[in-house]
Amino acid sequence: MKPIILVTVLPKQIGIIRSFKMIKKLTALVSVLFCCATASQQMLAQKTAPAADNKALLFEISGHGLTKPSYIYGTFHILCPTDIMPTEKFTPYIDRTDQMIMEIDMDDPAEMGAMAKGAAINDGRTIKDVLSAEQYAKVDEMFKNTVGSSIEPLKMLKPAILGVVVLTSPKMLGCSPLASYEMNFVKLAAEKKKPIIGLETVAFQSKVLDSKPLEKQANSLVEISKDPQKAADGLKKLILVYKEQDVDKLRSTALEESKTDPEFNKAIIDDRNAEWIPKIEALIKEKSSFIAVGGGHLGGEPGVIRLLRSRGYTVKPIKL
């Protein structure tokens, strides 16, 4: 396993947990796992050749009975500030719409409150109970070297999320503080008084994450601890591809960087894409929308862009 999906908002694990507030931190944390598809636990099992019509991160959705166009943007949940496009790039498109759609409603206090619960192991165990003493010591050493503190304060978190914490730590990404498209969009929505609608709930996302047994998640974390820099390099490679604004290439690169669990990857990407389509259709028919979901969901044959086109919509790339 090579975790390069991880993009989260837990910027310093201990420092960051104080910086963003536990709820927002865990929120972006879990949310990230379900988006930018990569490495140890995301992305699908089949490769898709890049297509010219998918060379973008922002797309306009029109036709098929829509009275006004909507827009969909593929995010990368956690990045260095220098890797994030300025909000001014998105303002014209957000201004043309009536609402914002995200994977979860990050403006809902109840959803945010559920985030900490969803990030924690739900059977009373901790990571210490799942790993051998030797494995735990290795993982703890990795945390001290990358996050700057022991894993002990975070031992109740699910192993998949602990992997995200490591790979998106300031030391591994090479910057501090970290930045998030999702947080930027939430702020923009508030400023412009645009309601935010979630395509799914935190409870649903947690259920999907839990479909990968705890022991398998723990094994992936142990693999990261053997060579955390290798995993971090994979994430950095994916970020470079993301900045090329080509969702098909983003998908294929993520697949190249990871050995996947086909059933889990189908559940975390393909199945969710398919479930989103009728929800997106209903929402954009009612009101023009700016949609922001993880970039890993957009490309490929089972991706949201091609699924919308198959339903009869015109989906045009917009290069930013």
SEPA-635992 format. One record per residue (C-alpha): residue number from 1; x, y, z. Coordinates in steps of 0.5 Angstrom, whole numbers. Layout:
% SEPA-635992
<node><pos>NUM</pos><u>X</u><v>Y</v><w>Z</w></node>
...
This chain:
% SEPA-635992
<node><pos>1</pos><u>0</u><v>0</v><w>0</w></node>
<node><pos>2</pos><u>2</u><v>7</v><w>-2</w></node>
<node><pos>3</pos><u>-2</u><v>12</v><w>2</w></node>
<node><pos>4</pos><u>-2</u><v>18</v><w>-3</w></node>
<node><pos>5</pos><u>-9</u><v>20</v><w>-2</w></node>
<node><pos>6</pos><u>-9</u><v>23</v><w>4</w></node>
<node><pos>7</pos><u>-11</u><v>30</v><w>4</w></node>
<node><pos>8</pos><u>-13</u><v>33</v><w>11</w></node>
<node><pos>9</pos><u>-14</u><v>38</v><w>15</w></node>
<node><pos>10</pos><u>-10</u><v>36</v><w>21</w></node>
<node><pos>11</pos><u>-4</u><v>40</v><w>20</w></node>
<node><pos>12</pos><u>0</u><v>39</v><w>25</w></node>
<node><pos>13</pos><u>-3</u><v>33</v><w>29</w></node>
<node><pos>14</pos><u>-2</u><v>37</v><w>36</w></node>
<node><pos>15</pos><u>-1</u><v>43</v><w>34</w></node>
<node><pos>16</pos><u>-6</u><v>43</v><w>28</w></node>
<node><pos>17</pos><u>-11</u><v>40</v><w>33</w></node>
<node><pos>18</pos><u>-10</u><v>47</v><w>37</w></node>
<node><pos>19</pos><u>-10</u><v>51</v><w>31</w></node>
<node><pos>20</pos><u>-16</u><v>49</v><w>27</w></node>
<node><pos>21</pos><u>-20</u><v>46</v><w>33</w></node>
<node><pos>22</pos><u>-22</u><v>39</v><w>34</w></node>
<node><pos>23</pos><u>-28</u><v>38</v><w>30</w></node>
<node><pos>24</pos><u>-26</u><v>42</v><w>24</w></node>
<node><pos>25</pos><u>-19</u><v>38</v><w>24</w></node>
<node><pos>26</pos><u>-23</u><v>31</v><w>24</w></node>
<node><pos>27</pos><u>-28</u><v>34</v><w>19</w></node>
<node><pos>28</pos><u>-23</u><v>35</v><w>14</w></node>
<node><pos>29</pos><u>-19</u><v>29</v><w>16</w></node>
<node><pos>30</pos><u>-25</u><v>24</v><w>14</w></node>
<node><pos>31</pos><u>-27</u><v>28</v><w>9</w></node>
<node><pos>32</pos><u>-21</u><v>28</v><w>5</w></node>
<node><pos>33</pos><u>-20</u><v>21</v><w>5</w></node>
<node><pos>34</pos><u>-26</u><v>20</v><w>1</w></node>
<node><pos>35</pos><u>-24</u><v>25</v><w>-4</w></node>
<node><pos>36</pos><u>-18</u><v>25</v><w>-8</w></node>
<node><pos>37</pos><u>-17</u><v>18</v><w>-9</w></node>
<node><pos>38</pos><u>-10</u><v>15</v><w>-8</w></node>
<node><pos>39</pos><u>-6</u><v>11</v><w>-5</w></node>
<node><pos>40</pos><u>-7</u><v>6</v><w>0</w></node>
<node><pos>41</pos><u>-14</u><v>7</v><w>0</w></node>
<node><pos>42</pos><u>-18</u><v>10</v><w>-5</w></node>
<node><pos>43</pos><u>-18</u><v>10</v><w>-13</w></node>
<node><pos>44</pos><u>-21</u><v>4</v><w>-17</w></node>
<node><pos>45</pos><u>-18</u><v>-2</v><w>-20</w></node>
<node><pos>46</pos><u>-18</u><v>0</v><w>-27</w></node>
<node><pos>47</pos><u>-14</u><v>5</v><w>-31</w></node>
<node><pos>48</pos><u>-17</u><v>10</v><w>-36</w></node>
<node><pos>49</pos><u>-14</u><v>13</v><w>-42</w></node>
<node><pos>50</pos><u>-13</u><v>21</v><w>-41</w></node>
<node><pos>51</pos><u>-18</u><v>24</v><w>-46</w></node>
<node><pos>52</pos><u>-18</u><v>31</v><w>-48</w></node>
<node><pos>53</pos><u>-25</u><v>33</v><w>-46</w></node>
<node><pos>54</pos><u>-23</u><v>32</v><w>-39</w></node>
<node><pos>55</pos><u>-17</u><v>36</v><w>-39</w></node>
<node><pos>56</pos><u>-19</u><v>41</v><w>-33</w></node>
<node><pos>57</pos><u>-21</u><v>41</v><w>-26</w></node>
<node><pos>58</pos><u>-27</u><v>46</v><w>-27</w></node>
<node><pos>59</pos><u>-33</u><v>44</v><w>-31</w></node>
<node><pos>60</pos><u>-39</u><v>47</v><w>-34</w></node>
<node><pos>61</pos><u>-46</u><v>43</v><w>-34</w></node>
<node><pos>62</pos><u>-51</u><v>45</v><w>-38</w></node>
<node><pos>63</pos><u>-57</u><v>43</v><w>-43</w></node>
<node><pos>64</pos><u>-61</u><v>37</v><w>-42</w></node>
<node><pos>65</pos><u>-67</u><v>42</v><w>-39</w></node>
<node><pos>66</pos><u>-63</u><v>46</v><w>-35</w></node>
<node><pos>67</pos><u>-65</u><v>53</v><w>-35</w></node>
<node><pos>68</pos><u>-58</u><v>56</v><w>-32</w></node>
<node><pos>69</pos><u>-51</u><v>52</v><w>-32</w></node>
<node><pos>70</pos><u>-48</u><v>49</v><w>-26</w></node>
<node><pos>71</pos><u>-41</u><v>48</v><w>-25</w></node>
<node><pos>72</pos><u>-37</u><v>42</v><w>-22</w></node>
<node><pos>73</pos><u>-30</u><v>43</v><w>-19</w></node>
<node><pos>74</pos><u>-25</u><v>37</v><w>-17</w></node>
<node><pos>75</pos><u>-21</u><v>39</v><w>-10</w></node>
<node><pos>76</pos><u>-15</u><v>36</v><w>-7</w></node>
<node><pos>77</pos><u>-17</u><v>37</v><w>0</w></node>
<node><pos>78</pos><u>-10</u><v>39</v><w>3</w></node>
<node><pos>79</pos><u>-5</u><v>43</v><w>0</w></node>
<node><pos>80</pos><u>1</u><v>48</v><w>1</w></node>
<node><pos>81</pos><u>-2</u><v>55</v><w>0</w></node>
<node><pos>82</pos><u>2</u><v>56</v><w>-6</w></node>
<node><pos>83</pos><u>-1</u><v>50</v><w>-9</w></node>
<node><pos>84</pos><u>-8</u><v>53</v><w>-8</w></node>
<node><pos>85</pos><u>-11</u><v>57</v><w>-13</w></node>
<node><pos>86</pos><u>-13</u><v>64</v><w>-11</w></node>
<node><pos>87</pos><u>-21</u><v>65</v><w>-9</w></node>
<node><pos>88</pos><u>-22</u><v>70</v><w>-14</w></node>
<node><pos>89</pos><u>-21</u><v>65</v><w>-20</w></node>
<node><pos>90</pos><u>-27</u><v>62</v><w>-17</w></node>
<node><pos>91</pos><u>-31</u><v>68</v><w>-15</w></node>
<node><pos>92</pos><u>-35</u><v>69</v><w>-22</w></node>
<node><pos>93</pos><u>-37</u><v>62</v><w>-23</w></node>
<node><pos>94</pos><u>-40</u><v>62</v><w>-15</w></node>
<node><pos>95</pos><u>-43</u><v>68</v><w>-17</w></node>
<node><pos>96</pos><u>-47</u><v>66</v><w>-22</w></node>
<node><pos>97</pos><u>-50</u><v>60</v><w>-18</w></node>
<node><pos>98</pos><u>-55</u><v>60</v><w>-12</w></node>
<node><pos>99</pos><u>-52</u><v>54</v><w>-8</w></node>
<node><pos>100</pos><u>-46</u><v>50</v><w>-6</w></node>
<node><pos>101</pos><u>-46</u><v>43</v><w>-6</w></node>
<node><pos>102</pos><u>-40</u><v>39</v><w>-3</w></node>
<node><pos>103</pos><u>-39</u><v>32</v><w>-1</w></node>
<node><pos>104</pos><u>-42</u><v>33</v><w>6</w></node>
<node><pos>105</pos><u>-45</u><v>40</v><w>9</w></node>
<node><pos>106</pos><u>-39</u><v>43</v><w>12</w></node>
<node><pos>107</pos><u>-43</u><v>49</v><w>15</w></node>
<node><pos>108</pos><u>-48</u><v>44</v><w>19</w></node>
<node><pos>109</pos><u>-46</u><v>44</v><w>26</w></node>
<node><pos>110</pos><u>-49</u><v>37</v><w>27</w></node>
<node><pos>111</pos><u>-45</u><v>34</v><w>21</w></node>
<node><pos>112</pos><u>-39</u><v>37</v><w>24</w></node>
<node><pos>113</pos><u>-40</u><v>35</v><w>31</w></node>
<node><pos>114</pos><u>-41</u><v>28</v><w>28</w></node>
<node><pos>115</pos><u>-34</u><v>28</v><w>25</w></node>
<node><pos>116</pos><u>-30</u><v>27</v><w>31</w></node>
<node><pos>117</pos><u>-34</u><v>21</v><w>33</w></node>
<node><pos>118</pos><u>-33</u><v>18</v><w>26</w></node>
<node><pos>119</pos><u>-26</u><v>19</v><w>26</w></node>
<node><pos>120</pos><u>-25</u><v>15</v><w>32</w></node>
<node><pos>121</pos><u>-25</u><v>7</v><w>32</w></node>
<node><pos>122</pos><u>-32</u><v>5</v><w>34</w></node>
<node><pos>123</pos><u>-31</u><v>-1</v><w>38</w></node>
<node><pos>124</pos><u>-27</u><v>1</v><w>44</w></node>
<node><pos>125</pos><u>-20</u><v>-1</v><w>42</w></node>
<node><pos>126</pos><u>-14</u><v>4</v><w>40</w></node>
<node><pos>127</pos><u>-9</u><v>3</v><w>35</w></node>
<node><pos>128</pos><u>-5</u><v>0</v><w>40</w></node>
<node><pos>129</pos><u>-9</u><v>-6</v><w>41</w></node>
<node><pos>130</pos><u>-9</u><v>-7</v><w>34</w></node>
<node><pos>131</pos><u>-1</u><v>-7</v><w>33</w></node>
<node><pos>132</pos><u>4</u><v>-11</v><w>36</w></node>
<node><pos>133</pos><u>9</u><v>-8</v><w>41</w></node>
<node><pos>134</pos><u>14</u><v>-8</v><w>35</w></node>
<node><pos>135</pos><u>9</u><v>-5</v><w>30</w></node>
<node><pos>136</pos><u>7</u><v>0</v><w>35</w></node>
<node><pos>137</pos><u>14</u><v>3</v><w>37</w></node>
<node><pos>138</pos><u>15</u><v>3</v><w>29</w></node>
<node><pos>139</pos><u>9</u><v>7</v><w>28</w></node>
<node><pos>140</pos><u>10</u><v>12</v><w>34</w></node>
<node><pos>141</pos><u>17</u><v>13</v><w>32</w></node>
<node><pos>142</pos><u>15</u><v>15</v><w>25</w></node>
<node><pos>143</pos><u>10</u><v>20</v><w>28</w></node>
<node><pos>144</pos><u>15</u><v>23</v><w>33</w></node>
<node><pos>145</pos><u>20</u><v>24</v><w>26</w></node>
<node><pos>146</pos><u>14</u><v>27</v><w>22</w></node>
<node><pos>147</pos><u>9</u><v>30</v><w>26</w></node>
<node><pos>148</pos><u>13</u><v>32</v><w>32</w></node>
<node><pos>149</pos><u>10</u><v>28</v><w>37</w></node>
<node><pos>150</pos><u>8</u><v>21</v><w>40</w></node>
<node><pos>151</pos><u>2</u><v>18</v><w>37</w></node>
<node><pos>152</pos><u>-1</u><v>17</v><w>44</w></node>
<node><pos>153</pos><u>-6</u><v>23</v><w>44</w></node>
<node><pos>154</pos><u>-9</u><v>20</v><w>37</w></node>
<node><pos>155</pos><u>-9</u><v>13</v><w>39</w></node>
<node><pos>156</pos><u>-16</u><v>13</v><w>39</w></node>
<node><pos>157</pos><u>-17</u><v>15</v><w>31</w></node>
<node><pos>158</pos><u>-18</u><v>10</v><w>26</w></node>
<node><pos>159</pos><u>-11</u><v>7</v><w>22</w></node>
<node><pos>160</pos><u>-13</u><v>10</v><w>16</w></node>
<node><pos>161</pos><u>-14</u><v>17</v><w>19</w></node>
<node><pos>162</pos><u>-7</u><v>16</v><w>22</w></node>
<node><pos>163</pos><u>-4</u><v>15</v><w>16</w></node>
<node><pos>164</pos><u>-7</u><v>22</v><w>13</w></node>
<node><pos>165</pos><u>-4</u><v>25</v><w>19</w></node>
<node><pos>166</pos><u>3</u><v>23</v><w>18</w></node>
<node><pos>167</pos><u>3</u><v>24</v><w>10</w></node>
<node><pos>168</pos><u>0</u><v>31</v><w>11</w></node>
<node><pos>169</pos><u>4</u><v>34</v><w>16</w></node>
<node><pos>170</pos><u>8</u><v>40</v><w>15</w></node>
<node><pos>171</pos><u>14</u><v>37</v><w>15</w></node>
<node><pos>172</pos><u>12</u><v>32</v><w>10</w></node>
<node><pos>173</pos><u>9</u><v>37</v><w>5</w></node>
<node><pos>174</pos><u>14</u><v>42</v><w>7</w></node>
<node><pos>175</pos><u>10</u><v>48</v><w>9</w></node>
<node><pos>176</pos><u>6</u><v>51</v><w>15</w></node>
<node><pos>177</pos><u>0</u><v>52</v><w>15</w></node>
<node><pos>178</pos><u>-3</u><v>48</v><w>11</w></node>
<node><pos>179</pos><u>-9</u><v>50</v><w>6</w></node>
<node><pos>180</pos><u>-16</u><v>47</v><w>4</w></node>
<node><pos>181</pos><u>-20</u><v>48</v><w>-2</w></node>
<node><pos>182</pos><u>-26</u><v>46</v><w>2</w></node>
<node><pos>183</pos><u>-25</u><v>51</v><w>8</w></node>
<node><pos>184</pos><u>-24</u><v>56</v><w>3</w></node>
<node><pos>185</pos><u>-31</u><v>55</v><w>-1</w></node>
<node><pos>186</pos><u>-34</u><v>54</v><w>6</w></node>
<node><pos>187</pos><u>-32</u><v>61</v><w>7</w></node>
<node><pos>188</pos><u>-34</u><v>64</v><w>0</w></node>
<node><pos>189</pos><u>-41</u><v>61</v><w>1</w></node>
<node><pos>190</pos><u>-42</u><v>64</v><w>8</w></node>
<node><pos>191</pos><u>-39</u><v>71</v><w>5</w></node>
<node><pos>192</pos><u>-44</u><v>70</v><w>-1</w></node>
<node><pos>193</pos><u>-50</u><v>68</v><w>3</w></node>
<node><pos>194</pos><u>-50</u><v>61</v><w>-1</w></node>
<node><pos>195</pos><u>-53</u><v>55</v><w>2</w></node>
<node><pos>196</pos><u>-49</u><v>49</v><w>3</w></node>
<node><pos>197</pos><u>-52</u><v>42</v><w>1</w></node>
<node><pos>198</pos><u>-48</u><v>36</v><w>3</w></node>
<node><pos>199</pos><u>-49</u><v>30</v><w>-2</w></node>
<node><pos>200</pos><u>-48</u><v>25</v><w>4</w></node>
<node><pos>201</pos><u>-47</u><v>25</v><w>11</w></node>
<node><pos>202</pos><u>-41</u><v>24</v><w>16</w></node>
<node><pos>203</pos><u>-45</u><v>17</v><w>18</w></node>
<node><pos>204</pos><u>-45</u><v>15</v><w>11</w></node>
<node><pos>205</pos><u>-38</u><v>16</v><w>10</w></node>
<node><pos>206</pos><u>-36</u><v>13</v><w>16</w></node>
<node><pos>207</pos><u>-39</u><v>7</v><w>14</w></node>
<node><pos>208</pos><u>-36</u><v>7</v><w>8</w></node>
<node><pos>209</pos><u>-29</u><v>7</v><w>11</w></node>
<node><pos>210</pos><u>-31</u><v>2</v><w>16</w></node>
<node><pos>211</pos><u>-32</u><v>-3</v><w>10</w></node>
<node><pos>212</pos><u>-24</u><v>-4</v><w>10</w></node>
<node><pos>213</pos><u>-23</u><v>-8</v><w>16</w></node>
<node><pos>214</pos><u>-19</u><v>-5</v><w>22</w></node>
<node><pos>215</pos><u>-13</u><v>-10</v><w>21</w></node>
<node><pos>216</pos><u>-13</u><v>-8</v><w>14</w></node>
<node><pos>217</pos><u>-12</u><v>-1</v><w>15</w></node>
<node><pos>218</pos><u>-7</u><v>-2</v><w>21</w></node>
<node><pos>219</pos><u>-3</u><v>-6</v><w>16</w></node>
<node><pos>220</pos><u>-3</u><v>0</v><w>11</w></node>
<node><pos>221</pos><u>-1</u><v>4</v><w>17</w></node>
<node><pos>222</pos><u>5</u><v>0</v><w>18</w></node>
<node><pos>223</pos><u>7</u><v>0</v><w>11</w></node>
<node><pos>224</pos><u>8</u><v>7</v><w>11</w></node>
<node><pos>225</pos><u>12</u><v>7</v><w>17</w></node>
<node><pos>226</pos><u>17</u><v>3</v><w>14</w></node>
<node><pos>227</pos><u>18</u><v>8</v><w>9</w></node>
<node><pos>228</pos><u>14</u><v>15</v><w>10</w></node>
<node><pos>229</pos><u>18</u><v>19</v><w>5</w></node>
<node><pos>230</pos><u>17</u><v>14</v><w>0</w></node>
<node><pos>231</pos><u>9</u><v>15</v><w>1</w></node>
<node><pos>232</pos><u>10</u><v>22</v><w>2</w></node>
<node><pos>233</pos><u>14</u><v>23</v><w>-5</w></node>
<node><pos>234</pos><u>8</u><v>19</v><w>-8</w></node>
<node><pos>235</pos><u>3</u><v>24</v><w>-5</w></node>
<node><pos>236</pos><u>8</u><v>30</v><w>-8</w></node>
<node><pos>237</pos><u>8</u><v>27</v><w>-15</w></node>
<node><pos>238</pos><u>0</u><v>27</v><w>-15</w></node>
<node><pos>239</pos><u>0</u><v>34</v><w>-13</w></node>
<node><pos>240</pos><u>4</u><v>36</v><w>-19</w></node>
<node><pos>241</pos><u>-1</u><v>32</v><w>-23</w></node>
<node><pos>242</pos><u>-7</u><v>35</v><w>-20</w></node>
<node><pos>243</pos><u>-4</u><v>42</v><w>-22</w></node>
<node><pos>244</pos><u>-4</u><v>40</v><w>-29</w></node>
<node><pos>245</pos><u>-11</u><v>40</v><w>-29</w></node>
<node><pos>246</pos><u>-13</u><v>34</v><w>-32</w></node>
<node><pos>247</pos><u>-18</u><v>29</v><w>-28</w></node>
<node><pos>248</pos><u>-16</u><v>23</v><w>-32</w></node>
<node><pos>249</pos><u>-9</u><v>24</v><w>-31</w></node>
<node><pos>250</pos><u>-10</u><v>25</v><w>-24</w></node>
<node><pos>251</pos><u>-14</u><v>18</v><w>-23</w></node>
<node><pos>252</pos><u>-9</u><v>14</v><w>-27</w></node>
<node><pos>253</pos><u>-3</u><v>17</v><w>-24</w></node>
<node><pos>254</pos><u>-6</u><v>15</v><w>-17</w></node>
<node><pos>255</pos><u>-7</u><v>8</v><w>-19</w></node>
<node><pos>256</pos><u>0</u><v>8</v><w>-22</w></node>
<node><pos>257</pos><u>2</u><v>10</v><w>-15</w></node>
<node><pos>258</pos><u>-2</u><v>5</v><w>-11</w></node>
<node><pos>259</pos><u>-4</u><v>-2</v><w>-10</w></node>
<node><pos>260</pos><u>-11</u><v>-3</v><w>-9</w></node>
<node><pos>261</pos><u>-17</u><v>-7</v><w>-5</w></node>
<node><pos>262</pos><u>-22</u><v>-7</v><w>-11</w></node>
<node><pos>263</pos><u>-28</u><v>-8</v><w>-7</w></node>
<node><pos>264</pos><u>-26</u><v>-2</v><w>-2</w></node>
<node><pos>265</pos><u>-24</u><v>2</v><w>-8</w></node>
<node><pos>266</pos><u>-31</u><v>1</v><w>-11</w></node>
<node><pos>267</pos><u>-34</u><v>3</v><w>-5</w></node>
<node><pos>268</pos><u>-31</u><v>9</v><w>-4</w></node>
<node><pos>269</pos><u>-30</u><v>12</v><w>-11</w></node>
<node><pos>270</pos><u>-35</u><v>8</v><w>-16</w></node>
<node><pos>271</pos><u>-41</u><v>7</v><w>-12</w></node>
<node><pos>272</pos><u>-41</u><v>14</v><w>-9</w></node>
<node><pos>273</pos><u>-40</u><v>17</v><w>-16</w></node>
<node><pos>274</pos><u>-46</u><v>13</v><w>-18</w></node>
<node><pos>275</pos><u>-50</u><v>15</v><w>-12</w></node>
<node><pos>276</pos><u>-49</u><v>22</v><w>-13</w></node>
<node><pos>277</pos><u>-51</u><v>23</v><w>-20</w></node>
<node><pos>278</pos><u>-59</u><v>23</v><w>-18</w></node>
<node><pos>279</pos><u>-58</u><v>27</v><w>-13</w></node>
<node><pos>280</pos><u>-54</u><v>32</v><w>-17</w></node>
<node><pos>281</pos><u>-59</u><v>32</v><w>-22</w></node>
<node><pos>282</pos><u>-65</u><v>34</v><w>-18</w></node>
<node><pos>283</pos><u>-61</u><v>39</v><w>-14</w></node>
<node><pos>284</pos><u>-58</u><v>43</v><w>-21</w></node>
<node><pos>285</pos><u>-65</u><v>42</v><w>-24</w></node>
<node><pos>286</pos><u>-68</u><v>46</v><w>-18</w></node>
<node><pos>287</pos><u>-62</u><v>51</v><w>-17</w></node>
<node><pos>288</pos><u>-56</u><v>53</v><w>-21</w></node>
<node><pos>289</pos><u>-50</u><v>50</v><w>-17</w></node>
<node><pos>290</pos><u>-43</u><v>50</v><w>-15</w></node>
<node><pos>291</pos><u>-41</u><v>43</v><w>-14</w></node>
<node><pos>292</pos><u>-34</u><v>42</v><w>-10</w></node>
<node><pos>293</pos><u>-32</u><v>34</v><w>-9</w></node>
<node><pos>294</pos><u>-25</u><v>31</v><w>-9</w></node>
<node><pos>295</pos><u>-22</u><v>31</v><w>-16</w></node>
<node><pos>296</pos><u>-21</u><v>23</v><w>-16</w></node>
<node><pos>297</pos><u>-28</u><v>23</v><w>-17</w></node>
<node><pos>298</pos><u>-29</u><v>26</v><w>-23</w></node>
<node><pos>299</pos><u>-24</u><v>23</v><w>-28</w></node>
<node><pos>300</pos><u>-25</u><v>16</v><w>-31</w></node>
<node><pos>301</pos><u>-30</u><v>12</v><w>-34</w></node>
<node><pos>302</pos><u>-34</u><v>11</v><w>-28</w></node>
<node><pos>303</pos><u>-33</u><v>18</v><w>-26</w></node>
<node><pos>304</pos><u>-38</u><v>24</v><w>-25</w></node>
<node><pos>305</pos><u>-36</u><v>28</v><w>-31</w></node>
<node><pos>306</pos><u>-37</u><v>22</v><w>-36</w></node>
<node><pos>307</pos><u>-43</u><v>20</v><w>-32</w></node>
<node><pos>308</pos><u>-47</u><v>26</v><w>-33</w></node>
<node><pos>309</pos><u>-45</u><v>26</v><w>-40</w></node>
<node><pos>310</pos><u>-48</u><v>19</v><w>-41</w></node>
<node><pos>311</pos><u>-55</u><v>22</v><w>-38</w></node>
<node><pos>312</pos><u>-55</u><v>27</v><w>-43</w></node>
<node><pos>313</pos><u>-52</u><v>34</v><w>-40</w></node>
<node><pos>314</pos><u>-46</u><v>38</v><w>-44</w></node>
<node><pos>315</pos><u>-40</u><v>38</v><w>-39</w></node>
<node><pos>316</pos><u>-35</u><v>43</v><w>-42</w></node>
<node><pos>317</pos><u>-28</u><v>44</v><w>-39</w></node>
<node><pos>318</pos><u>-26</u><v>50</v><w>-36</w></node>
<node><pos>319</pos><u>-18</u><v>51</v><w>-36</w></node>
<node><pos>320</pos><u>-17</u><v>56</v><w>-30</w></node>
